[in-house]
Amino acid sequence: MTLHPQLLSSITKNLYKLTRHHHSSIPFSSKFTSLPSPTSFTSIRRIPRFCKGTNFIVLGEVSSLRCYCNNSSNNGSNSNKEWTEDIEYLDESGSVLYKGKGVRSVEPGLDDHVMIGEVKKPLMNAMAVAKIAEVVKRWKWGPELEAKLDKLQFVPNMTHIAQALKVVNDGDGCLSLFRWAKRQSWYSPSDECYVMLFDGLNQHRDFDGIQVLFDEMVGDSASSGISMFLAFNRVIRYLAKAEKLEVSFCCFKKIQDAGCKIDTETYNSLITLFLNKGLPYKAFEIYESMGMANCSLDGSTYELMIPNLAKSGRLDAAFKLFQEMKERDFRPGLNIFASLVDSMGKAGRLDSAMKIYMEMRGYGYRPPPTIYVSLIESYVKSGKLETALRLWDEMKKAGFRPNFGLYTLIIESHAKSGKLDIAMSAFSDMEKAGFLPTPSTYACLLEMHAASGQIDHAMKLYNSMTNAGLRPGLSTYTVLLTLLANKKLVDVAAKILLEMKAMGYSVDVTASDVLMVYIKEGSVDLALRWLRFMGSSGIRTNNFIIRQLFESCMKNGLFESAKPLLETYVNSAAKVDLILYTSILAHLVRCQEEPNERHLMSILSTTKHKAHSFMCGLFCGPEQRGQPVLSFVREFFQDIDYELEEGAAKYFVNVLLNYLVLMGQINRARCVWKVAYENKLFPKAIVFDQHIAWSLDVRNLSVGAALIAVVHTLHRFRKRMLYYGIVPRRIKLVTGPTLKIVVAQMLSSVESPFEVSKVVLRASGDSVMEWFKKPIVQQFLLNEIPSRADILMHKLNILFPSSAPEIRSLSPPKPLIAGIAR
């Protein structure tokens, strides 16, 4: 039968009061639960014991209820009892809500389910993850956290741990949970867990923690054989992005050694790191290892490698990669084109550079100014100015404004190539564009205008430069002054030099260079004028230039101007050497005017050279000398340092013998020749080939020296043949084409048997022997010149060699042949 509703309500209220009375110390939630629906039993922990009556609810024994709630039996033993009775749950109206077995408790930490009647109901993952996350967030780390985790009422798995790591946003908490999980029996290495841990550490910039955890992960992977592909690559990317170069490369090598695969993005991160650190070759090494690992390249890899390979000079590798990129349908970026064009151009591979440039245009890219600049520079440096100028015009049409460096390059390149019109046009455009040309640009234009002799343009550029407030460089002044010197504009050059001095430059060297220009051009009057200007302005020159100017004055017969120059040279502690003295003596030999002879004698005295004392003593009498001529000559030649002055001594002997012959001092001349031969100045002049041939070679002697050598040597031959009876088969006098005529004229006056050929006078030994027996020949050879001396010696002064100081040019000048012909 069914209870009346009012009676059912009364019974329920009494049941509630009775329970409250006997269990006041127990929370209500632990004694009763609301009547659940069948789908909500998984959340019930304890269900109070109800006994089934007849159509109404009967309260069981209170002691039994208390026993169950306390989880203890009457005899004090602990047990978890299963429900053995069916239970009906009714609503207030008495209708049956649910009928079935009750819910029993489970063992915390051992079971992964709950019992709903006889059905094992698995624990929901969301609830497990939420519980783990709640514990970790509350306790963070330490023994308390681990104790709470040990008392979880379910057995977690790695899925729960991975999901909890995603929820817990705390680095220490995540690491503590992970390390607790590692100590559990159900733990297995998880790539996903490591990835989340590395994400958290990277977010907190804890790179030391990343390194420690990485080492743990390597050990886990090695011991379990599980690949941590994602985590390994994630670590390297994080370290590379943080610019931890050594650490990231070390981790990279460990992963390689472990045989783990590395993805393209990780390779790109390492390559970028090494490139940013200025280690391109290390980046190339990473790239090569990428190829060895058969890792495919992506667009970022190409964008990284091609420009850097090109910049490092590995153009073939860069171009090959560029072709591969296009074959794989990757679109090259503008940076790739720019780097290839620039590198190819700088390497001189202009055809390749232009081809890539046109290909870039075909891709629809608008060339940036840097590509124009690179191409123009490359073509200019290769000397292909027409192509450079075409690109220059194309750049301006594209709306790009050339920069300062490009203007300078165009101007200077065209100026140096002689295209002054284009250079000046670009120079004008540069000024209109607001760029102030550098002193080097002015210097370049000045130099080229100077080389072309355009003095007006050069001075205009100089004035423009100074008016702009620019300080001309040393090269600018040098070029301009050289041009003015060449144009013989002494006054303008003096003005520019003073301006240069006012600018703070040292002008001594530059002024001396201008002086040398006048000297080399033979403008002796201008050189003397410029030297006077230098002296009045307090500008000094060196002794070398003074000597050059002195010699120029001597050559031009300006003996009055030459003497002060020599005095300046001597007073500045400069030493007059034997060559300079001999050159003055040579001028005296050729001089034909008495006033000039006096000037030259005064100049010789000014030299204060020991050779002048020797000359004076040579013309003195034996009483004044105090010794014979031959001894006096030998004493002078003993003081000569033949290792340093052998050439100068030969030059001096040649000119001195010319002078002595002209002065009629034949005996003194023979003494000088004899001593010179004794000192081996002319070691190959006389050759005795036993009884076959005797010869005399006078080709390297002056006219006077040749005449004296012939007379003196023939005298030696005569004594040898007559006194000793030695007669050679033949006798030769090797004279050369110039001296042949003079020697032949001299010997023909005494009817010599010598026959004249091209360069040699020959005679047999017997004929010469007969000739030596003639009295006139004996007198001639003994220095008793016959009455026909005027035939032998007249006009001998025009036959003498030039007085140029070059040691090697001792032969007579070419015009002498014409003089002899007359």
C-alpha positions in Angstrom: 0.0 0.0 0.0 1.1 3.6 -0.5 1.6 6.1 2.3 -0.3 9.3 2.5 1.9 12.2 1.3 1.5 14.1 4.6 2.6 10.9 6.5 5.6 10.6 4.2 6.7 14.1 4.8 6.4 13.7 8.6 8.6 10.6 8.6 11.2 12.3 6.5 11.4 15.3 8.9 11.8 13.0 11.9 14.5 11.0 10.2 16.4 14.3 9.6 16.1 15.3 13.3 17.1 11.9 14.6 20.2 11.9 12.4 21.2 15.4 13.6 20.7 14.4 17.2 23.0 11.4 17.1 25.6 12.8 14.7 26.0 16.4 15.6 29.8 16.1 15.3 29.6 14.8 11.7 29.2 17.3 8.9 25.9 17.0 7.1 27.5 16.4 3.8 29.2 13.3 5.2 25.9 11.7 6.5 23.5 12.4 3.7 23.5 13.2 0.1 20.7 14.4 -2.0 19.1 11.8 -4.1 21.2 11.8 -7.2 20.3 10.9 -10.7 21.8 7.8 -12.2 24.3 9.8 -14.1 25.8 11.5 -11.1 26.9 8.6 -9.1 30.5 9.1 -9.9 30.6 12.1 -7.6 29.2 10.3 -4.5 31.6 9.3 -1.8 29.3 7.7 0.8 25.7 6.8 0.6 23.8 6.4 4.0 22.4 2.9 4.5 18.6 2.7 3.8 16.6 -0.5 4.2 13.8 -1.3 1.9 10.4 -1.4 3.5 7.0 -1.8 2.1 6.4 1.2 -0.1 7.9 3.5 2.5 11.5 4.5 3.7 12.6 2.9 7.0 15.6 4.2 8.9 18.1 1.5 9.6 20.0 1.1 12.8 21.7 4.3 13.8 24.7 2.4 15.0 25.1 0.7 11.7 25.1 4.1 10.0 27.6 5.5 12.4 29.8 2.5 11.9 29.9 2.9 8.1 30.5 6.7 8.2 33.4 6.1 10.6 34.7 3.4 8.3 34.8 0.9 11.3 32.9 -2.1 12.4 31.6 -3.0 15.9 34.6 -5.1 16.7 37.0 -2.2 15.7 38.3 -3.7 12.5 38.6 -1.5 9.4 36.9 -2.7 6.3 35.4 -1.3 3.1 32.2 -3.3 2.7 30.3 -3.6 -0.5 26.6 -3.0 -0.6 24.7 -6.3 -0.7 21.1 -4.9 -0.8 19.2 -3.2 -3.4 18.3 0.4 -2.7 15.4 2.3 -4.1 15.6 6.1 -4.1 12.2 7.8 -4.0 11.2 11.4 -4.4 8.9 13.2 -2.0 5.9 12.0 -3.8 7.1 8.4 -3.3 8.0 7.7 -6.9 11.1 5.5 -7.5 14.0 7.5 -8.8 16.6 4.8 -9.1 17.0 1.2 -7.9 20.4 -0.6 -7.7 23.5 -1.4 -5.8 25.2 1.3 -3.8 28.7 2.9 -4.3 31.7 1.6 -2.5 34.9 3.5 -1.7 38.2 3.1 -3.6 41.8 3.0 -2.4 43.6 6.4 -2.9 46.6 6.2 -5.2 45.9 2.6 -6.3 42.6 2.7 -8.2 42.0 4.6 -11.4 38.2 4.2 -11.2 35.2 4.3 -9.0 32.5 1.6 -8.5 29.0 2.5 -9.4 27.2 -0.6 -8.2 28.9 -3.4 -10.0 30.2 -1.1 -12.8 33.8 0.3 -12.8 33.5 3.8 -13.9 36.9 5.4 -15.1 38.0 8.6 -13.5 37.5 11.5 -15.9 40.8 13.0 -17.2 39.6 16.6 -16.8 38.9 16.0 -13.1 42.3 14.3 -12.6 44.2 17.1 -14.4 42.2 19.7 -12.4 43.1 18.1 -9.1 46.8 17.8 -10.0 46.9 21.4 -11.2 45.1 22.5 -8.0 47.7 20.8 -5.8 50.7 22.1 -7.7 49.4 25.7 -7.8 48.8 25.6 -4.1 52.0 24.0 -2.9 54.4 25.0 -5.7 57.3 22.8 -4.7 59.0 21.0 -1.9 58.2 17.9 0.3 54.6 19.1 1.0 53.8 19.1 -2.7 55.2 15.7 -3.1 53.3 14.4 -0.1 50.0 15.8 -1.5 50.8 14.3 -4.9 51.5 10.9 -3.2 48.0 11.0 -1.6 46.0 11.6 -4.8 42.9 9.3 -4.9 43.8 8.1 -8.4 46.8 6.8 -10.3 48.0 9.6 -12.7 49.5 8.8 -16.1 51.8 10.8 -18.4 48.7 12.2 -20.2 47.6 13.8 -16.9 51.1 15.2 -16.3 51.3 16.7 -19.8 47.9 18.3 -19.5 48.7 19.6 -16.0 51.9 21.2 -17.3 49.9 23.1 -19.8 47.6 24.5 -17.0 50.2 25.3 -14.4 51.9 28.6 -15.5 54.7 28.4 -13.0 58.3 27.3 -13.9 59.2 25.9 -10.5 55.9 24.2 -10.1 56.1 22.5 -13.5 59.6 21.3 -12.8 58.7 19.9 -9.4 55.7 18.1 -10.8 57.8 16.7 -13.7 60.6 15.5 -11.4 58.0 13.9 -9.0 56.5 12.1 -12.0 60.0 10.8 -13.0 60.3 9.0 -9.7 57.0 7.2 -10.2 56.8 3.6 -11.5 54.3 4.6 -14.2 56.7 7.3 -15.7 57.7 7.1 -19.3 59.7 9.9 -21.2 57.4 12.2 -23.1 58.5 14.6 -25.9 55.4 16.7 -25.2 56.3 17.2 -21.5 59.8 18.3 -22.3 58.5 20.7 -25.0 56.2 22.4 -22.5 58.9 22.6 -19.8 61.3 24.2 -22.3 58.6 26.6 -23.4 58.1 27.7 -19.8 61.8 28.1 -19.1 62.3 30.1 -22.2 59.4 32.3 -21.3 61.2 33.1 -18.0 64.6 33.4 -19.8 66.0 30.7 -17.6 68.7 29.4 -20.1 70.7 27.8 -17.4 67.7 25.7 -16.5 67.2 24.9 -20.2 70.7 23.6 -20.3 70.3 21.4 -17.2 67.0 20.0 -18.4 68.5 19.3 -21.8 71.2 17.1 -20.3 68.4 15.2 -18.4 66.5 14.8 -21.6 69.5 13.4 -23.4 69.9 10.8 -20.7 66.2 10.0 -20.8 66.3 9.6 -24.6 69.4 7.4 -24.5 68.1 5.1 -21.7 64.5 4.7 -23.1 65.3 4.8 -26.8 62.5 7.3 -27.3 63.2 10.2 -29.7 62.7 13.7 -28.4 62.5 15.3 -31.8 60.4 18.3 -31.0 62.1 19.0 -27.7 65.6 18.7 -29.1 64.9 21.2 -31.9 63.0 23.5 -29.6 66.0 23.8 -27.3 68.4 24.7 -30.0 66.1 27.3 -31.5 65.5 28.9 -28.1 69.3 29.1 -27.3 70.1 30.3 -30.8 67.5 33.1 -30.6 69.0 34.1 -27.2 72.4 34.3 -29.0 73.9 31.6 -26.7 76.4 30.6 -29.3 78.6 28.1 -27.6 75.8 26.4 -25.6 73.5 26.1 -28.7 76.3 24.7 -30.8 77.3 22.2 -28.0 73.7 21.0 -27.8 73.6 20.8 -31.6 76.6 18.5 -31.6 75.2 16.3 -28.8 72.0 15.9 -30.8 74.0 15.0 -33.9 76.0 12.5 -32.0 72.9 10.9 -30.6 71.6 10.4 -34.2 68.5 12.6 -33.6 67.0 14.3 -36.6 67.2 18.1 -36.8 64.6 20.1 -38.7 65.1 22.9 -41.2 64.0 25.6 -38.8 66.6 24.6 -36.3 69.3 24.7 -38.9 68.2 28.1 -40.0 68.3 29.3 -36.4 71.9 28.2 -36.0 73.0 29.6 -39.4 71.4 33.0 -38.4 73.2 32.9 -35.1 76.6 32.3 -36.6 76.1 34.9 -39.3 75.0 37.5 -36.7 78.1 36.8 -34.7 80.4 37.4 -37.7 81.3 33.7 -38.3 80.2 33.0 -41.8 82.4 30.0 -42.3 81.0 28.4 -39.3 77.5 29.0 -40.7 78.6 27.4 -43.9 79.8 24.4 -41.9 76.3 24.1 -40.4 74.8 24.4 -43.9 77.0 21.7 -45.2 76.0 19.4 -42.3 72.5 20.2 -43.3 73.1 18.8 -46.7 74.8 15.7 -45.3 71.8 15.0 -43.1 69.5 15.2 -46.2 67.5 18.0 -44.6 65.6 19.9 -47.3 66.1 23.7 -47.6 63.2 26.1 -47.2 62.8 29.6 -48.4 64.4 31.1 -45.3 67.5 28.9 -45.8 68.0 30.2 -49.3 67.5 33.8 -48.2 70.2 33.3 -45.5 72.8 31.3 -47.5 72.8 32.9 -50.9 73.7 36.5 -49.9 76.3 35.3 -47.4 77.9 32.9 -49.7 78.1 35.7 -52.3 79.6 38.2 -49.9 82.2 35.7 -48.7 83.4 35.2 -52.3 81.9 31.8 -52.9 80.1 33.0 -56.0 79.8 29.6 -57.8 78.2 28.0 -54.7 75.9 31.0 -54.3 74.8 31.0 -57.9 74.3 27.2 -57.8 72.0 27.6 -54.8 70.2 30.4 -56.6 69.5 28.1 -59.5 68.3 25.4 -57.2 66.0 27.8 -55.4 64.3 28.7 -58.7 64.0 25.1 -59.7 62.1 24.4 -56.5 59.7 27.2 -57.3 60.8 29.4 -54.4 60.6 33.1 -55.3 64.0 34.8 -54.7 63.8 37.9 -52.6 65.2 41.3 -53.5 68.0 40.8 -51.0 69.3 37.8 -52.9 69.3 39.7 -56.2 71.1 42.7 -54.6 73.8 40.5 -53.0 74.4 38.5 -56.2 74.6 41.6 -58.4 76.9 43.4 -56.0 79.3 40.4 -55.5 79.4 39.5 -59.1 80.2 43.0 -60.1 82.9 43.4 -57.5 84.5 40.2 -58.7 84.6 41.5 -62.3 82.0 39.1 -63.6 80.0 41.9 -65.2 78.1 39.7 -67.7 76.7 37.5 -64.9 75.9 40.6 -62.8 73.9 42.2 -65.6 72.1 38.9 -66.4 71.0 38.7 -62.8 70.0 42.3 -62.8 67.8 41.7 -65.9 66.3 38.6 -64.3 65.4 40.7 -61.2 63.6 43.1 -63.5 61.8 40.1 -65.0 60.5 39.1 -61.6 58.8 42.5 -61.3 61.2 44.0 -58.8 62.0 47.7 -58.9 65.8 48.0 -58.6 66.8 49.8 -55.4 69.4 52.5 -55.5 72.0 50.1 -54.0 71.9 47.9 -57.0 72.4 50.9 -59.3 75.3 52.1 -57.3 76.9 48.6 -57.2 76.6 48.1 -60.9 77.9 51.6 -61.8 80.9 51.2 -59.5 81.7 47.8 -61.0 81.5 49.1 -64.6 83.5 52.2 -63.8 86.3 50.2 -62.1 86.4 47.9 -65.2 86.8 50.9 -67.5 83.4 50.4 -69.2 82.3 54.0 -68.8 79.6 53.9 -71.5 77.6 51.2 -69.7 78.1 52.9 -66.4 76.8 56.2 -67.8 73.8 54.4 -69.3 73.0 52.9 -65.9 73.6 56.4 -64.4 70.9 57.9 -66.7 68.6 54.9 -66.0 68.9 55.5 -62.3 68.0 59.2 -62.6 65.0 58.4 -64.8 63.8 55.9 -62.2 63.6 58.8 -59.8 66.6 58.0 -57.6 69.0 60.8 -56.6 72.7 59.8 -56.9 74.5 60.1 -53.7 77.8 61.9 -53.0 80.0 58.9 -53.5 78.5 58.1 -56.9 78.9 61.7 -58.1 82.5 61.6 -57.1 83.1 58.2 -58.8 81.5 59.4 -62.1 83.4 62.6 -62.1 86.8 61.2 -61.2 86.6 58.2 -63.5 85.7 60.3 -66.6 88.3 62.9 -65.7 91.0 60.3 -65.5 89.9 58.8 -68.8 90.2 62.2 -70.4 86.5 62.8 -70.9 86.6 66.2 -69.3 83.3 67.4 -70.8 81.3 64.6 -69.1 83.3 65.0 -65.9 82.6 68.8 -65.8 78.9 68.2 -66.6 78.6 65.8 -63.7 80.6 68.2 -61.5 78.1 70.9 -62.3 75.1 68.6 -61.5 76.8 67.7 -58.3 77.0 71.3 -57.2 73.4 71.9 -58.2 72.3 68.9 -56.2 73.8 70.5 -53.1 76.8 68.3 -52.7 80.1 70.0 -51.9 82.9 68.3 -53.9 85.9 66.9 -51.9 89.4 68.2 -52.3 90.3 64.9 -54.1 87.6 65.6 -56.7 89.0 69.0 -57.3 92.5 67.6 -57.4 91.5 65.0 -60.0 89.9 67.6 -62.2 92.8 70.0 -61.8 95.3 67.2 -62.6 93.5 66.3 -65.8 93.0 69.9 -66.9 96.7 70.4 -66.2 97.7 67.3 -68.2 95.7 68.7 -71.1 97.3 72.1 -70.7 94.0 73.9 -69.9 95.4 76.4 -67.4 92.2 78.6 -67.4 90.0 75.8 -66.3 92.5 74.7 -63.7 92.7 78.1 -62.1 88.9 78.4 -62.2 88.6 75.1 -60.3 91.2 76.3 -57.8 89.4 79.6 -57.2 86.1 77.8 -56.9 87.6 75.5 -54.4 89.1 78.2 -52.2 85.9 80.3 -52.4 83.9 77.3 -51.1 86.1 77.4 -48.0 87.8 74.1 -48.8 91.4 73.6 -47.9 93.3 72.3 -51.0 95.3 69.3 -50.4 99.0 69.0 -51.0 98.5 67.1 -54.2 96.2 69.9 -55.5 98.9 72.5 -54.9 101.6 70.3 -56.4 99.6 69.7 -59.6 98.7 73.3 -60.0 102.2 74.6 -59.4 103.7 72.1 -61.8 101.2 73.3 -64.4 102.1 76.9 -63.8 105.8 76.1 -64.0 105.4 74.3 -67.3 103.5 77.4 -68.6 106.3 79.6 -67.3 103.9 81.7 -65.2 106.4 82.5 -62.5 104.4 85.3 -60.9 101.2 83.3 -60.6 103.1 80.3 -59.3 104.8 82.5 -56.6 101.3 83.8 -55.5 99.9 80.2 -55.3 103.0 79.1 -53.3 102.6 81.9 -50.8 98.9 80.9 -50.4 100.0 77.3 -49.8 102.4 78.5 -47.2 99.7 80.5 -45.5 97.6 77.3 -45.3 100.2 75.8 -43.1 101.9 73.5 -45.6 105.7 73.0 -45.7 106.6 74.5 -49.1 110.3 73.8 -49.4 109.9 70.6 -51.3 107.2 71.9 -53.6 109.2 75.1 -54.4 112.2 72.9 -55.1 110.1 70.8 -57.5 109.1 73.9 -59.4 112.7 74.9 -59.6 113.6 71.5 -61.0 110.9 72.0 -63.7 112.7 75.2 -64.9 116.1 73.5 -64.7 115.0 70.4 -66.7 113.4 72.6 -69.4 116.6 74.6 -69.7 114.9 77.8 -68.6 117.9 79.0 -66.6 116.8 82.6 -66.4 113.4 81.6 -64.9 115.2 79.2 -62.6 117.4 81.9 -61.2 114.5 84.2 -60.9 112.5 81.6 -59.0 115.5 80.9 -56.7 115.7 84.6 -55.9 112.0 84.5 -55.0 112.6 81.5 -52.8 115.4 83.3 -51.0 113.3 86.5 -50.4 110.4 84.4 -49.0 112.6 82.4 -46.6 112.2 79.2 -48.6 115.2 76.9 -48.7 116.2 74.3 -51.3 118.7 71.4 -51.2 122.3 71.2 -52.4 121.4 68.7 -55.1 119.2 71.3 -56.8 121.8 74.1 -56.3 124.3 71.8 -58.1 121.9 71.1 -60.9 121.3 74.8 -61.4 125.0 75.5 -61.3 125.7 73.0 -64.0 122.9 74.4 -66.1 124.4 77.8 -65.8 127.8 76.4 -66.8 126.3 74.7 -69.9 124.6 78.0 -70.9 127.7 80.0 -70.4 126.3 82.0 -67.5 129.5 81.9 -65.6 128.8 85.1 -63.5 125.6 83.6 -62.2 127.2 80.2 -61.7 129.9 81.4 -59.3 127.5 82.6 -56.5 125.6 79.3 -56.8 128.9 77.4 -56.3 129.8 79.6 -53.3 126.4 78.8 -51.8 127.0 75.1 -52.5 130.4 75.2 -50.8 129.4 77.3 -47.9 126.6 74.9 -47.0 129.2 72.3 -46.2 128.6 70.4 -49.5 131.7 68.8 -50.9 132.7 69.4 -54.5 133.7 66.0 -55.8 136.2 65.2 -58.6 133.5 64.9 -61.2 132.1 68.4 -60.6 135.6 69.8 -60.7 136.5 68.0 -63.9 133.3 69.3 -65.6 134.4 72.9 -64.8 137.8 72.1 -66.2 136.2 70.7 -69.3 134.4 74.1 -69.8 137.8 75.8 -69.4 139.3 73.5 -72.1 136.6 74.5 -74.6 136.5 78.2 -73.7 137.9 80.5 -76.4 137.2 83.9 -74.8 139.6 85.4 -72.4 137.0 87.0 -70.0 135.2 83.7 -69.7 138.5 82.0 -69.0 139.1 84.3 -66.1 135.6 83.5 -64.7 136.2 79.8 -65.1 139.6 80.0 -63.3 137.9 81.9 -60.5 135.2 79.2 -60.3 137.8 76.4 -60.2 139.4 78.2 -57.3 136.1 78.5 -55.5 135.7 74.7 -55.5 138.5 74.4 -53.0 139.1 70.9 -54.3 142.5 69.2 -54.0 142.6 68.7 -57.8 142.9 72.5 -58.2 146.0 72.6 -56.0 147.4 69.8 -58.1 146.7 71.8 -61.3 148.3 74.9 -59.9 151.4 72.9 -58.8 151.6 71.1 -62.2 152.1 74.5 -64.0 154.7 75.7 -61.4 158.4 75.4 -61.8 160.4 72.7 -60.0 161.6 75.2 -57.5 158.1 76.1 -56.3 157.0 72.4 -56.4 160.0 71.2 -54.6 160.0 67.9 -56.6 160.0 66.6 -60.1 156.8 66.5 -62.2 156.6 62.7 -62.2 156.9 62.4 -58.5 154.4 65.2 -58.0 151.8 63.5 -60.3 152.4 60.1 -58.5 151.8 61.7 -55.1 148.4 63.1 -56.3 147.2 59.9 -57.8 148.1 58.0 -54.6 145.5 60.0 -52.7 142.6 58.9 -54.9 140.3 56.2 -53.6 140.0 54.0 -56.6 137.2 51.9 -55.2 134.9 54.9 -55.0 136.4 57.3 -57.6 137.8 55.1 -60.4 135.4 56.4 -62.9 135.9 60.0 -61.8 139.7 59.6 -62.0 139.4 58.3 -65.6 137.2 61.3 -66.5 139.7 63.7 -64.9 142.7 62.2 -66.7 140.9 62.5 -70.1 140.0 66.2 -69.6 143.4 67.1 -68.0 145.3 65.6 -70.9 143.2 67.6 -73.3 144.0 70.7 -71.4 147.8 70.0 -71.1 148.0 69.2 -74.9 146.2 72.5 -75.7 148.6 74.4 -73.4 151.6 72.7 -75.1 152.6 70.9 -71.9 153.4 67.6 -73.7 156.0 66.4 -71.1 153.6 67.0 -68.2 150.9 65.3 -70.2 153.1 62.2 -70.8 153.8 62.1 -67.0 150.1 62.1 -66.3 149.4 59.3 -68.8 152.2 57.2 -67.5 151.0 57.5 -63.8 147.4 56.8 -64.9 148.6 53.7 -66.7 150.7 52.6 -63.7 147.6 52.9 -61.5 145.7 50.7 -63.9 143.1 53.3 -64.8 143.3 51.9 -68.4 144.5 48.3 -67.8 143.6 47.1 -71.3 145.1 50.0 -73.3 148.4 48.3 -74.1 148.6 44.6 -75.0 151.8 42.7 -75.7 151.1 39.4 -77.5 154.7 38.2 -77.4 156.1 38.1 -80.9 152.8 38.0 -82.7 151.1 41.4 -82.2 151.4 44.5 -80.1 148.4 46.8 -79.8 147.3 50.1 -78.3 143.5 50.7 -77.7 142.6 54.4 -77.3 138.9 54.1 -78.0 137.9 55.2 -74.5 140.2 58.2 -74.4 139.8 61.9 -75.2 141.6 63.4 -78.2 144.5 64.8 -76.1 144.8 61.6 -74.1 144.7 59.6 -77.3 147.5 61.6 -78.9 149.7 61.4 -75.8 149.0 57.7 -75.4 150.0 57.1 -79.0 153.3 59.0 -78.7 154.2 57.6 -75.4 153.3 54.0 -76.3 155.2 54.1 -79.7 158.2 55.4 -77.7 157.9 52.3 -75.5 157.6 50.1 -78.6 160.7 51.7 -80.1 162.8 51.2 -77.0 161.6 47.6 -76.8 162.4 46.8 -80.5 165.7 48.6 -80.8 167.2 47.9 -77.4 166.0 44.3 -77.0 165.7 43.3 -80.6 162.1 42.0 -80.3 160.1 42.6 -83.4 156.4 41.5 -83.5 154.7 40.5 -86.7 152.4 43.5 -86.6 151.5 46.5 -84.6 147.9 47.8 -84.2 146.5 51.2 -83.1 142.8 50.7 -82.2 141.3 54.2 -82.4 137.7 54.0 -83.3 135.9 56.0 -86.0 136.4 59.4 -84.4 140.0 59.4 -83.2 141.2 57.6 -86.3 141.4 60.8 -88.2 143.3 62.8 -85.6 145.8 60.0 -84.9 146.3 59.4 -88.6 146.9 63.1 -89.3 149.5 63.2 -86.5 151.4 60.1 -87.7 151.2 61.1 -91.4 153.3 64.2 -90.7 156.3 62.0 -90.0 155.5 59.5 -92.8 154.4 56.6 -90.7 154.0 53.1 -92.2 150.6 52.6 -90.6 147.7 51.8 -92.9 144.3 53.2 -92.0 141.3 50.9 -92.1 137.8 51.4 -90.6 138.8 51.7 -86.9 142.4 50.4 -86.8 145.8 51.6 -87.9 148.0 48.6 -88.9 151.6 48.1 -89.8 154.0 45.2 -90.0 156.7 44.9 -87.3 159.5 45.2 -89.8 158.2 48.3 -91.5 157.7 50.0 -88.1 161.2 48.9 -87.1 162.6 50.7 -90.1 160.5 53.8 -89.4 161.7 54.0 -85.8 165.3 54.3 -87.1 164.6 57.7 -88.8 165.9 60.7 -86.8 162.8 62.7 -87.2 160.7 59.9 -85.7 163.2 59.7 -82.8 162.8 63.5 -82.2 159.0 63.3 -82.5 158.8 60.5 -80.0 161.2 62.2 -77.6 158.9 65.2 -77.5 160.9 67.4 -79.9 157.9 68.5 -81.9 158.9 69.4 -85.5 158.3 72.7 -87.1 155.1 71.4 -88.6 153.4 71.4 -85.2 150.8 73.7 -86.4 149.6 71.0 -88.7 149.3 68.6 -85.9 147.7 70.8 -83.3 145.7 73.4 -85.1 142.0 73.6 -84.2 142.5 70.7 -81.8 140.1 72.5 -79.4 137.1 71.8 -81.7 138.0 68.1 -81.6 137.8 67.8 -77.8 134.9 65.8 -76.3 131.9 67.4 -74.6 132.3 68.5 -71.0 129.2 66.8 -69.8 129.8 65.3 -66.3 128.6 61.8 -67.2 131.5 59.4 -66.6 130.5 57.0 -69.3 130.1 59.6 -72.1 133.8 60.3 -72.7 133.7 59.9 -76.5 133.5 63.1 -78.6 130.0 64.3 -79.6 128.6 63.6 -83.1 128.9 67.2 -84.4 132.7 66.8 -84.2 132.7 64.6 -87.3 131.1 67.4 -89.2 133.7 69.8 -87.9 136.5 67.5 -89.0 134.9 67.1 -92.4 135.2 70.8 -92.9 
